[in-house]
Amino acid sequence: MPAPPSSPSLPSLSGALLAVESLLLGGGQRTARRNAWTSVLEDRRRARDRIEVQRVLDAVPAAPALRS
């Protein structure tokens, strides 16, 4: 009895999106989009850092004002 034909492997979602991206966008546009996304992620990281610093500063009791 012959073995059943193997089914073709399906690409992952990210692989499929990259394939569509390569068809639709030229190399420069892909680079620009990836750079923009990297900037978005970095902005989000800096925003999280600012929030954390603000929480720490809010937790520290205020020092009395110095008079000259």
C-alpha distances in whole Angstrom, upper triangle without the diagonal:
4,7,9,12,15,18,21,24,27,30,32,35,38,36,35,39,40,38,40,43,42,42,45,47,49,49,53,52,49,51,54,52,51,54,55,53,54,57,57,55,58,60,59,59,63,63,62,64,67,66,66,69,71,70,71,74,75,75,77,81,83,86,89,91,93,97,98
4,6,9,12,15,18,20,24,27,29,32,35,32,32,36,37,34,36,40,39,38,42,44,45,45,49,48,46,48,51,49,47,51,52,50,51,54,54,52,55,58,56,56,60,60,59,61,64,64,64,67,69,68,69,72,73,72,75,79,81,83,87,88,91,94,96
4,6,8,12,15,17,20,24,26,29,31,29,29,33,33,32,34,37,36,36,39,41,43,43,46,46,43,45,48,46,44,48,49,46,47,51,50,49,52,54,52,53,56,57,55,58,61,60,60,63,65,64,65,68,69,69,71,75,77,80,83,85,87,90,92
4,6,9,12,15,18,21,24,26,29,27,26,30,31,29,31,34,34,33,36,39,40,41,44,43,40,43,46,43,42,46,47,44,45,49,48,46,50,52,50,51,54,55,53,56,59,58,58,61,63,62,63,67,67,67,70,73,75,78,81,83,85,88,90
4,6,9,12,15,18,21,24,26,24,24,27,28,26,28,31,30,30,33,35,37,37,41,40,37,40,42,40,39,43,44,41,43,46,45,44,47,49,48,48,52,53,52,54,57,56,56,59,61,60,62,65,65,66,68,72,74,76,80,81,83,87,88
4,6,9,12,15,18,21,23,21,21,24,25,23,25,28,28,28,31,33,35,35,38,37,34,37,39,37,36,40,41,38,39,43,42,41,44,46,44,45,49,49,48,50,53,53,53,56,58,57,58,61,62,62,65,68,70,73,76,77,80,83,85
4,6,9,12,15,18,20,18,18,21,22,20,22,25,25,25,28,30,32,32,36,35,32,34,37,34,33,37,38,35,37,40,39,38,41,43,42,42,46,46,45,48,51,50,50,53,55,54,56,59,59,60,62,66,68,70,74,75,77,81,82
4,6,9,13,15,17,15,14,18,19,17,19,22,22,22,24,27,28,29,32,31,28,31,33,31,30,34,35,32,34,37,36,35,38,41,39,40,43,44,43,45,48,48,48,51,53,52,54,57,58,58,61,64,66,68,72,73,75,78,80
4,6,9,12,14,12,12,16,17,15,18,20,20,21,23,25,27,27,30,29,26,29,31,29,27,31,32,29,31,34,33,32,35,37,36,36,40,41,40,42,45,44,45,48,49,49,51,53,54,54,57,60,62,65,68,69,71,75,77
4,7,9,11,10,9,13,14,13,15,17,18,18,21,23,25,25,28,27,24,26,28,26,25,29,29,27,28,31,30,29,32,35,33,34,37,38,37,40,42,42,42,45,47,46,48,51,51,52,55,58,60,62,66,67,69,72,74
4,6,8,6,6,10,10,10,12,14,15,16,18,20,22,22,25,23,20,23,25,22,21,25,26,23,24,28,27,26,29,31,30,31,34,35,34,36,39,39,39,42,44,44,46,48,49,49,52,55,57,60,63,64,66,69,71
4,5,5,6,9,10,11,12,14,15,17,18,20,22,22,24,23,19,21,23,21,19,23,23,21,22,25,24,23,26,28,27,27,31,31,31,33,36,35,36,39,40,40,42,45,45,46,48,52,53,56,59,60,63,66,68
4,5,5,6,9,10,11,12,14,15,16,18,20,21,23,21,18,20,21,18,17,21,21,18,20,23,22,21,24,26,24,25,29,29,29,31,34,33,34,37,38,38,40,43,43,44,47,50,51,54,58,58,61,64,66
4,5,5,6,9,10,10,12,14,15,16,18,18,20,18,15,17,18,15,14,18,18,15,17,20,19,18,21,23,22,23,26,27,26,29,31,31,32,35,36,36,38,41,41,42,45,48,49,52,55,56,58,61,63
4,5,5,6,9,10,11,13,14,15,17,17,19,18,15,17,19,17,15,19,20,17,19,22,22,21,24,26,25,26,29,30,30,32,35,35,35,38,40,40,42,44,45,46,48,52,53,55,59,59,61,65,66
4,5,5,6,9,10,11,12,14,17,17,20,18,15,18,20,17,16,20,21,18,20,24,23,22,25,27,26,28,31,31,31,34,36,36,37,40,41,41,43,46,46,47,50,53,54,57,60,61,63,66,68
4,5,5,6,9,10,10,12,14,15,17,15,12,15,16,13,13,17,17,15,17,20,19,19,22,24,23,25,28,28,28,31,33,33,34,37,38,39,41,43,44,45,47,51,52,54,57,58,60,63,64
4,5,5,6,9,10,10,12,12,15,13,10,12,14,12,11,15,16,14,16,19,19,19,22,24,23,25,28,28,29,31,33,34,35,37,39,39,41,43,44,45,48,51,52,54,58,58,60,63,64
4,5,5,6,9,10,12,13,16,14,12,15,17,15,15,18,19,18,20,23,23,23,25,27,27,28,31,32,33,35,37,37,38,41,42,43,45,47,48,49,51,55,56,58,61,61,63,66,68
4,5,5,6,8,11,13,15,13,11,15,16,14,15,18,18,17,20,22,22,22,25,27,27,28,31,32,32,35,37,37,38,41,42,43,45,47,47,49,51,54,55,58,61,61,63,66,67
4,5,5,6,9,10,12,10,7,11,12,10,11,15,15,14,17,19,19,20,22,24,24,26,28,29,30,32,34,35,36,38,39,40,42,44,45,47,49,52,53,55,58,58,60,63,64
4,6,6,7,8,11,10,8,11,13,12,12,16,17,16,18,21,21,22,24,26,27,28,30,32,32,34,36,37,38,40,42,43,45,46,48,49,51,55,55,57,61,60,62,65,66
4,6,8,10,13,11,10,14,16,14,16,19,19,19,21,24,24,25,27,29,29,31,33,34,35,37,39,40,41,43,45,46,48,49,50,52,54,57,58,60,63,63,65,68,69
4,7,10,12,9,9,13,14,12,14,17,17,17,20,22,22,23,26,27,28,30,32,32,34,36,37,38,40,42,43,44,46,48,48,50,52,56,56,58,61,61,63,66,67
4,7,8,6,6,10,10,10,12,14,15,15,18,19,20,21,24,25,26,28,29,30,32,34,35,36,38,40,41,42,44,45,47,49,50,54,54,56,59,59,60,63,64
4,6,5,6,9,10,11,12,14,15,17,18,20,21,23,24,26,27,29,30,32,33,35,36,38,39,41,42,44,45,47,48,50,52,55,55,57,60,59,61,64,64
4,5,5,6,9,10,11,12,14,15,16,18,20,21,23,24,26,27,29,30,32,33,35,36,38,39,41,42,44,45,47,48,50,53,53,55,58,58,59,62,62
4,5,5,6,9,10,10,12,14,15,16,18,20,21,22,24,26,27,28,30,31,33,35,36,37,39,41,42,43,45,47,48,51,51,53,56,55,57,59,60
4,5,5,6,9,10,10,12,14,15,16,18,20,21,23,24,26,27,29,30,31,33,35,36,37,39,41,42,43,45,47,50,50,52,55,54,56,58,59
4,5,5,6,9,10,11,12,14,15,17,18,20,21,23,24,26,27,29,30,32,33,35,36,38,39,41,42,44,46,49,49,51,54,54,55,58,59
4,5,5,6,9,10,10,12,14,15,16,18,20,21,22,24,26,27,28,30,32,33,35,36,38,39,40,42,44,47,47,49,52,52,53,56,56
4,5,5,6,9,10,10,12,14,15,16,18,20,21,22,24,26,27,29,30,31,33,35,36,37,39,41,42,45,45,47,50,49,51,54,54
4,5,5,6,9,10,11,12,14,15,17,18,20,21,23,24,26,27,29,30,32,33,35,36,37,39,41,44,44,47,50,49,51,54,55
4,5,5,6,9,10,11,12,14,15,17,18,20,21,23,24,26,27,29,30,32,33,35,36,38,40,43,43,45,48,48,50,53,54
4,5,5,6,9,10,10,12,14,15,16,18,20,21,22,24,26,27,29,30,32,33,34,36,38,41,41,43,46,46,47,50,51
4,5,5,6,9,10,10,12,14,15,16,19,20,21,23,25,26,27,29,30,31,33,35,37,40,40,42,45,44,46,49,50
4,5,5,6,9,10,11,12,14,15,17,19,20,21,23,24,26,27,29,30,32,33,35,39,39,41,44,44,46,49,50
4,5,5,6,9,10,11,12,14,15,17,18,20,21,23,24,26,27,29,30,32,34,37,37,39,43,42,44,47,48
4,5,5,6,9,10,10,12,14,15,16,18,20,21,22,24,26,27,28,30,32,35,35,37,40,40,41,44,45
4,5,5,6,9,10,11,12,14,15,17,19,20,21,23,25,26,27,29,31,34,34,36,39,39,41,44,45
4,5,5,6,9,10,11,12,14,15,17,19,20,21,23,24,26,27,29,33,33,36,39,39,41,44,45
4,5,5,6,9,10,11,12,14,15,16,18,20,21,22,24,26,27,31,31,33,36,36,38,41,42
4,5,5,6,9,10,10,12,14,15,16,18,20,21,22,24,26,29,29,31,34,34,36,39,40
4,5,5,6,9,10,11,12,14,15,17,19,20,21,23,25,28,29,31,34,34,37,40,41
4,5,5,6,9,10,11,12,14,16,17,18,20,21,23,27,27,30,33,33,35,39,40
4,5,5,6,9,10,10,12,14,15,16,18,20,21,25,25,27,30,30,32,35,37
4,5,5,6,9,10,11,12,14,15,16,19,20,23,24,26,29,29,32,35,36
4,5,5,6,9,10,11,13,14,15,17,19,22,23,26,29,30,32,35,37
4,5,5,6,9,10,11,12,14,16,17,20,21,23,27,27,30,33,35
4,5,5,6,9,10,10,12,14,16,19,19,21,24,25,27,30,32
4,5,5,6,9,10,10,12,15,18,18,21,24,25,28,31,33
4,5,5,6,9,10,11,13,16,18,20,24,25,27,31,33
4,5,5,6,9,10,11,14,15,17,21,22,24,27,29
4,5,5,6,9,10,13,13,16,19,20,23,26,28
4,5,5,6,9,12,13,17,20,21,24,27,30
4,5,5,7,10,12,15,18,20,22,26,28
4,5,5,8,9,12,15,16,19,22,25
4,6,7,9,12,15,17,20,23,26
4,6,9,12,15,18,21,24,27
4,6,9,12,15,17,21,24
4,6,9,12,15,18,22
4,6,9,12,15,18
4,6,9,12,15
4,6,9,13
4,6,10
4,7
4
